[in-house]
Amino acid sequence: EFLKGYNVVAFAAGNTGCQMGGWFRKELKDPADLAGVKMRIGGFAGRVLTKLGVVPQQVAAGDIYPSLEKGTIDAAEWVGPYDDEKLGFQKVAKYYYYPGFWEGGPTLHNLVNIAKWEQLPASYKSIIRTASSLANETMQARYDAYNPPALKRLVAGGTQLRAFPPTIMDASLKAANEVYAETSASNPAFKKIYDSMVAFRGDQYTWWQVAEHSFDTFMIRSRTRA
C-alpha cells in the first residue's frame, strides 16, 4: 500500500538476519560511556543514539578501517562477523558489541515499476516472485552458515565479544520509542505502518515465547551446562 505511492511493487529478496552492534575502541559499561562517541552509523539508529550522546558519522565502507585506525571515529557498525572480518575491523577496534538492535532483520527488496509489472505475463511474474524468494532464503541461509565460524575466528584472534549492558539497552529502547513517537506525530504514513507492525510483533512474540524462544533457550542452556 505504501509503495504504491511510489509506483513500485516490492518482493523480499534478501536478509542478513540480526546484525551486530558494532566495533568500539573502548569498553562500554553504562549509557554515560556513549557521550561524545563518534560512531559510523546513520538512519533511525543514528537518531536514537544521538539521544544518548553519540555523534553519528557518515563514513563509506572503504573508509571505516582507516577512520578507526586514525581515531577519526571511535566506533562503527557494519553488518556481522562474516562481513566485518573481511574488512579487518578487529585489527583497529578491540570490542565487538551485540546486538545491533537497530537491524534485527533488515530485508532487501526487489522493486519493480507497477506499470511494467502489470504488463508482464503471468509466467514472468512467477519467475520474479520465485527468484526473489530464493534470493531471500539463500542470503539468510548463507549468513546463518558463515557468521558462526567467522565469530569463532574473531574471538580466537583476540576480539573482545561483549553484550551491550542492560542499562544501555534500556536507555536505547526508551530513546527509540521517543524517536518513533516523534516520527509518528509528523508522518501519518509512518504511523500507520509502525502501529500495524507493533501489533503484529506483539502477537509474534507471544507465539515465539512458546515456540522457538523456549526451545532455543533450553538447548543453549543445556549446551552450557554440558
N, C-alpha and C positions, 0 to 999 in steps of 0.2 A: 504493500500500500504506500509506504513512504517513498520507495524508489520509483514508483510510477510518476511522481512529480519530476523526476529527472529523466524520464523516458527510457528507463532500463529495467530489465528483469534480471534477478540475481540467482546464482546457484552456488552453494557452498562448494569450494574447490581446494581446500587445504586447511590444516590446523596444526599448530606446534604442540598443543597441549599446554598445561600451565608452565609459564616461563619463570625464570629465576629473578630474584630481587636486585641483583647486580653486584658489581665489584667495588669494594671500598678500600681506600688506603689506610683507614683507621677503624678500630673496633667500635661498634655501637652498643651502648648499654641502656640508654633511655632516650626519649624524644629530644632532650636538650642537646644531644650529640649531633643532631641533624642541622642545628642552627648554623647557617653560613656555608654549609657543604655545597660545593659547586658540582652538580651532577648532570651527566648527559642523560636527559630524559625530557619527554615532551607530552603533548596531549593532555588528557584528563589527569594522568598521573602527575604531570608537572604542576598542574593547578592544585592538586591535592597536597603534594609535598611542599609546595610553596607556603601553604598554611602552617607547616611545621618548621619553616625556616630555611628549607632547601632553596638553592638558587639554580633553577633549571638552565641547562646549556644545550644548544642545538649543535651537535657535532656529527659529521658524516662518519660512516662506518670506518673508512680508511684512516680517519684522523683520531679515532678513540685511543688507540695504543699510544701514539706519541703524546697525546694530551695528558694521559695518565702518567706516562713516564716523566714528563717535564713538570708535572704538578699543576698544569693549567686547569685541570679538573681534579676533583677529589674522589669521584665515583662515577660509575657508568653502568647502565643496564643495556643488555643487548638481547639475547634470546635464552640460551640454556647451555649446558655443558658441551654438547656436541659442536655447536657453532662457536661458542666463546673460546673453546680450547684452540680452535684453528686460528683465531686472531691473536692468541698469545696473551690475553689479559692477565693470566695467572703470573706472568713474569713481572708485572708492574703494579699489581694490587693484590694484597695478601688475603683479604677477607671476602668471602663469597657468600652473599646472603640470600635467603629464601623465606617465603615465596614471593614471586612477583605478583602481588595481589591486584595489580592494575591490568594484568593479562592472564587471567585464569584459563583461557582457552580461546585465543584470538583466531578468528576464522577468516580465511582468504575467500574472495568471491570472484566468480566468473561473471562479468557483467555483459549483457547483450542488449543492444538497442531494441526497444519494443517493436518498432515498425518493421525492422529487419527480421525479428523473431517471428512475428505473425505471418511473414511471407514464406517462412520455411515449411517444407513438407513435414509430415508427422515423423517420418523416419530420421530426418536430420535433427529434429528436436530431441528425439530419443537418444541420438548419438551424443548430443551436447549434455543432456542430463546424465547419461551413463558415464561419460568421460569426466565430468565434474565430480560425480560421486566417487569414482575410482581415485581421482587425484586427492580428494578429501580423505578417503580411507588410507591411501598409501602414505601420504605425508605424515599423518598421525602415527601410523604403524612404524614408520622409519624412525621418527623421533623417540618413540617408546623403546625401540630396539637399540638406538645409537647413544641415547643420553646416559644410561646406566654405566657402560664401560668408560665413557668419557669422564663421568664424575669420579669413578674409581681412580682413573689416571691422574686427575687433578689433585685429589686428596693425597694420593701416594707421592705426588711431586711437591707437597708442602702447602697446598691451598688450605686455608682455614675455613671450613664449612660452618656457617652459622645461621641459626633461625633468627629472624627479627624478634627482638624481645617483645613479650606480651604488651608492655606499655607502649611500644611503638606501633604495634598492630592496632591497639585500641584507639590511640590518637589518630592513626591514619584512617580508621573506619569513621570516626567522628568527623574528620575533615572531609572525607569522601562524601558522606551524607550531606554535608553542608554544600559542597560543590553541586551535587545532584539537585538539591532543593533550589539553589540559586539558578541553575540552568533551566529547571522545570518552570520556574516563575517567569522566565523570559522567552522560553521556546516551547510552544504548545506541542509541536511535533515530537520533540524530545520527551516531554512529559508523558505523552500518550504511549510511546514505546517503552519508556522506563517503567511506568506503572504496570504495564502488561507483563514486562519481564520480571518485575519483583513478585507479582502474584504467581507467575509460573514457577519461578525459582523456589518460592516457599513450598509449593506442592512437591517439587522435585526433592528438596531437602528432607521433607517428611518421609518420602519413599527411600531416599538414599540412606538415611539413618537405619532403616530396616534392612536394606539390601546390601549394596556394595560396601558402604562405610563400615557397617558392623562386621562383615566378613573380613574385609581387608585389615581392619584394626586388630581383629583377633589373630589373623595369620602373622601380621607384623610383630605383635607381642609374643606370639609363640616362637617365632624365629629368634627374637631377642633372648627369650628365656632359654632356648636351646643353646 
